[in-house]
C-alpha cells in the first residue's frame, strides 16, 4: 500500500516536531512525522525522561517523559491527518514538480513540503573500552538515563564530567543508595549550579581525578566492583557498586542532511524569517536551525514551529491572506 501523500513531512520526532504537527492540524494541513528512533519525544524522552525541565512556559517543572505525553495528547486531536513513521532514518531527499520524495530504509514518502526538526541530528552515546564490560553489559550498564526506581537502594557509578553526568547523578540520587560520580579531571564542564548541587548532596560523592580501569561481576552478570586509577599515578581504588552509568555525552551527526544542498552556519541550517531554508519548500526549526539571535531552548522551538507552519501554509497557498489562528476561537 502506497503511503498517503501529505502536505508536510517532518524529519524528527522531538518536542518542536510534535508541536509543529499540532499547529499544522490547526491549519488543516496533513503531516507525516519520520523519526529515526522507535519512540517519539526526541532527546527529552530518550536521554532524560525522568529529569525535570524548568523552562517550559506554564510548567514550573515537568519531566521529559511527561512533556512527551502531553504533546502526544495535544496532537491526538488531529490523529486523522497525522501519520507516524518510527524507527526510520531518512536517507535521501529528491525535489519533484509537485513536492518532494523522501526515502528511508523502508520506503519512499511523498509530501508537498519538508520541515526539518531533527535537533542536533541522529545521536548515540559516547563509549569507552573497559576491561570486563562485556560480561556485565546486559544487566548492569546503561548509556541512557534509566528509570530511577530501577536503581532503588543500589550503589551507582556515574562516569563523566559534563552536564549529562551531573544531570544523571542528580536525577537518580534520591532513589539510589549512593552515587559515585567519576571524572578524570578536578574541573568539570557541567553548569556551575549542577556542580554545586552535586557537591552538596548527601548521597553523591565526587571522585577526581580518576579513570575507570576494570569491572568485575558475578556469575549472573551483575556488577560487583569497579576499579579506578588515579590520573597520572599508579594508585588504584576498588569500589563495591551495583550499577554503571556511562554519561560521557553523545555524538550527533546530521548524516544525509548534509548532502541536500542546504546552507549551514556552524553545522546549523540557515533559515529565513519564515523558517524557510535556501531551498524552496524546505523549512527547519529547533536546535538544527540558525538565524541571528537564535537560542537553543525547547520554548524557542515551539515558537519556531508555529512560524514555520504559517510559512508553509503561505507557501502552499500563495494567493490567500495569512490570518492568525487562535485555538480558543476555532477549537472546543
QUILIN-V154026 format. One record per residue. N is the residue number from 1. NEAR is the number of other C-alpha atoms within 12 Angstrom. Layout:
{{N;NEAR} {N;NEAR}}
//
This chain:
{{1;6} {2;9} {3;21} {4;21} {5;26} {6;35} {7;37} {8;49} {9;50} {10;52} {11;54} {12;48} {13;47} {14;48} {15;47} {16;50} {17;51} {18;51} {19;46} {20;50} {21;49} {22;39} {23;40} {24;40} {25;35} {26;32} {27;34} {28;26} {29;33} {30;36} {31;45} {32;43} {33;49} {34;46} {35;36} {36;36} {37;29} {38;18} {39;27} {40;36} {41;39} {42;40} {43;42} {44;32} {45;34} {46;33} {47;34} {48;37} {49;31} {50;32} {51;32} {52;24} {53;28} {54;17} {55;18} {56;22} {57;16} {58;11} {59;15} {60;11} {61;17} {62;24} {63;28} {64;33} {65;31} {66;24} {67;39} {68;33} {69;24} {70;22} {71;31} {72;30} {73;17} {74;24} {75;31} {76;22} {77;22} {78;28} {79;24} {80;19} {81;28} {82;37} {83;32} {84;35} {85;32} {86;26} {87;21} {88;28} {89;32} {90;39} {91;26} {92;26} {93;32} {94;29} {95;22} {96;15} {97;13} {98;17} {99;26} {100;30} {101;27} {102;41} {103;25} {104;24} {105;18} {106;18} {107;19} {108;27} {109;39} {110;33} {111;38} {112;35} {113;45} {114;50} {115;54} {116;51} {117;47} {118;45} {119;40} {120;32} {121;35} {122;32} {123;25} {124;21} {125;25} {126;21} {127;20} {128;20} {129;15} {130;23} {131;19} {132;24} {133;32} {134;20} {135;22} {136;28} {137;25} {138;17} {139;23} {140;35} {141;35} {142;32} {143;32} {144;33} {145;39} {146;32} {147;25} {148;28} {149;17} {150;21} {151;31} {152;20} {153;20} {154;28} {155;34} {156;44} {157;49} {158;47} {159;46} {160;42} {161;37} {162;29} {163;27} {164;35} {165;42} {166;45} {167;38} {168;47} {169;49} {170;39} {171;37} {172;41} {173;35} {174;24} {175;25} {176;31} {177;26} {178;30} {179;41} {180;44} {181;47} {182;42} {183;33} {184;27} {185;21} {186;19} {187;19} {188;30} {189;21} {190;25} {191;18} {192;17} {193;16} {194;24} {195;29} {196;17} {197;22} {198;34} {199;22} {200;15} {201;23} {202;17} {203;27} {204;32} {205;29} {206;35} {207;33} {208;26} {209;26} {210;31} {211;35} {212;38} {213;28} {214;27} {215;35} {216;31} {217;29} {218;17} {219;11} {220;14} {221;22} {222;27} {223;35} {224;31} {225;30} {226;39} {227;29} {228;32} {229;24} {230;23} {231;21} {232;13} {233;13} {234;12} {235;15} {236;21} {237;24} {238;22} {239;30} {240;24} {241;31} {242;35} {243;44} {244;47} {245;44} {246;39} {247;37} {248;33} {249;32} {250;25} {251;16} {252;19} {253;19} {254;31} {255;20} {256;22} {257;35} {258;21} {259;15} {260;25} {261;19} {262;29} {263;26} {264;22} {265;17} {266;13} {267;21} {268;31} {269;38} {270;31} {271;35} {272;25} {273;22} {274;30} {275;38} {276;36} {277;34} {278;21} {279;25} {280;28} {281;36} {282;45} {283;46} {284;52} {285;54} {286;47} {287;39} {288;46} {289;46} {290;33} {291;27} {292;12} {293;9} {294;26} {295;19} {296;23} {297;24} {298;35} {299;26} {300;26} {301;34} {302;31} {303;28} {304;41} {305;38} {306;36} {307;34} {308;43} {309;50} {310;34} {311;39} {312;40} {313;34} {314;23} {315;27} {316;28} {317;17} {318;12} {319;9} {320;11} {321;13} {322;18} {323;11} {324;18} {325;19} {326;13} {327;14} {328;8} {329;9} {330;12} {331;13} {332;7}}
//
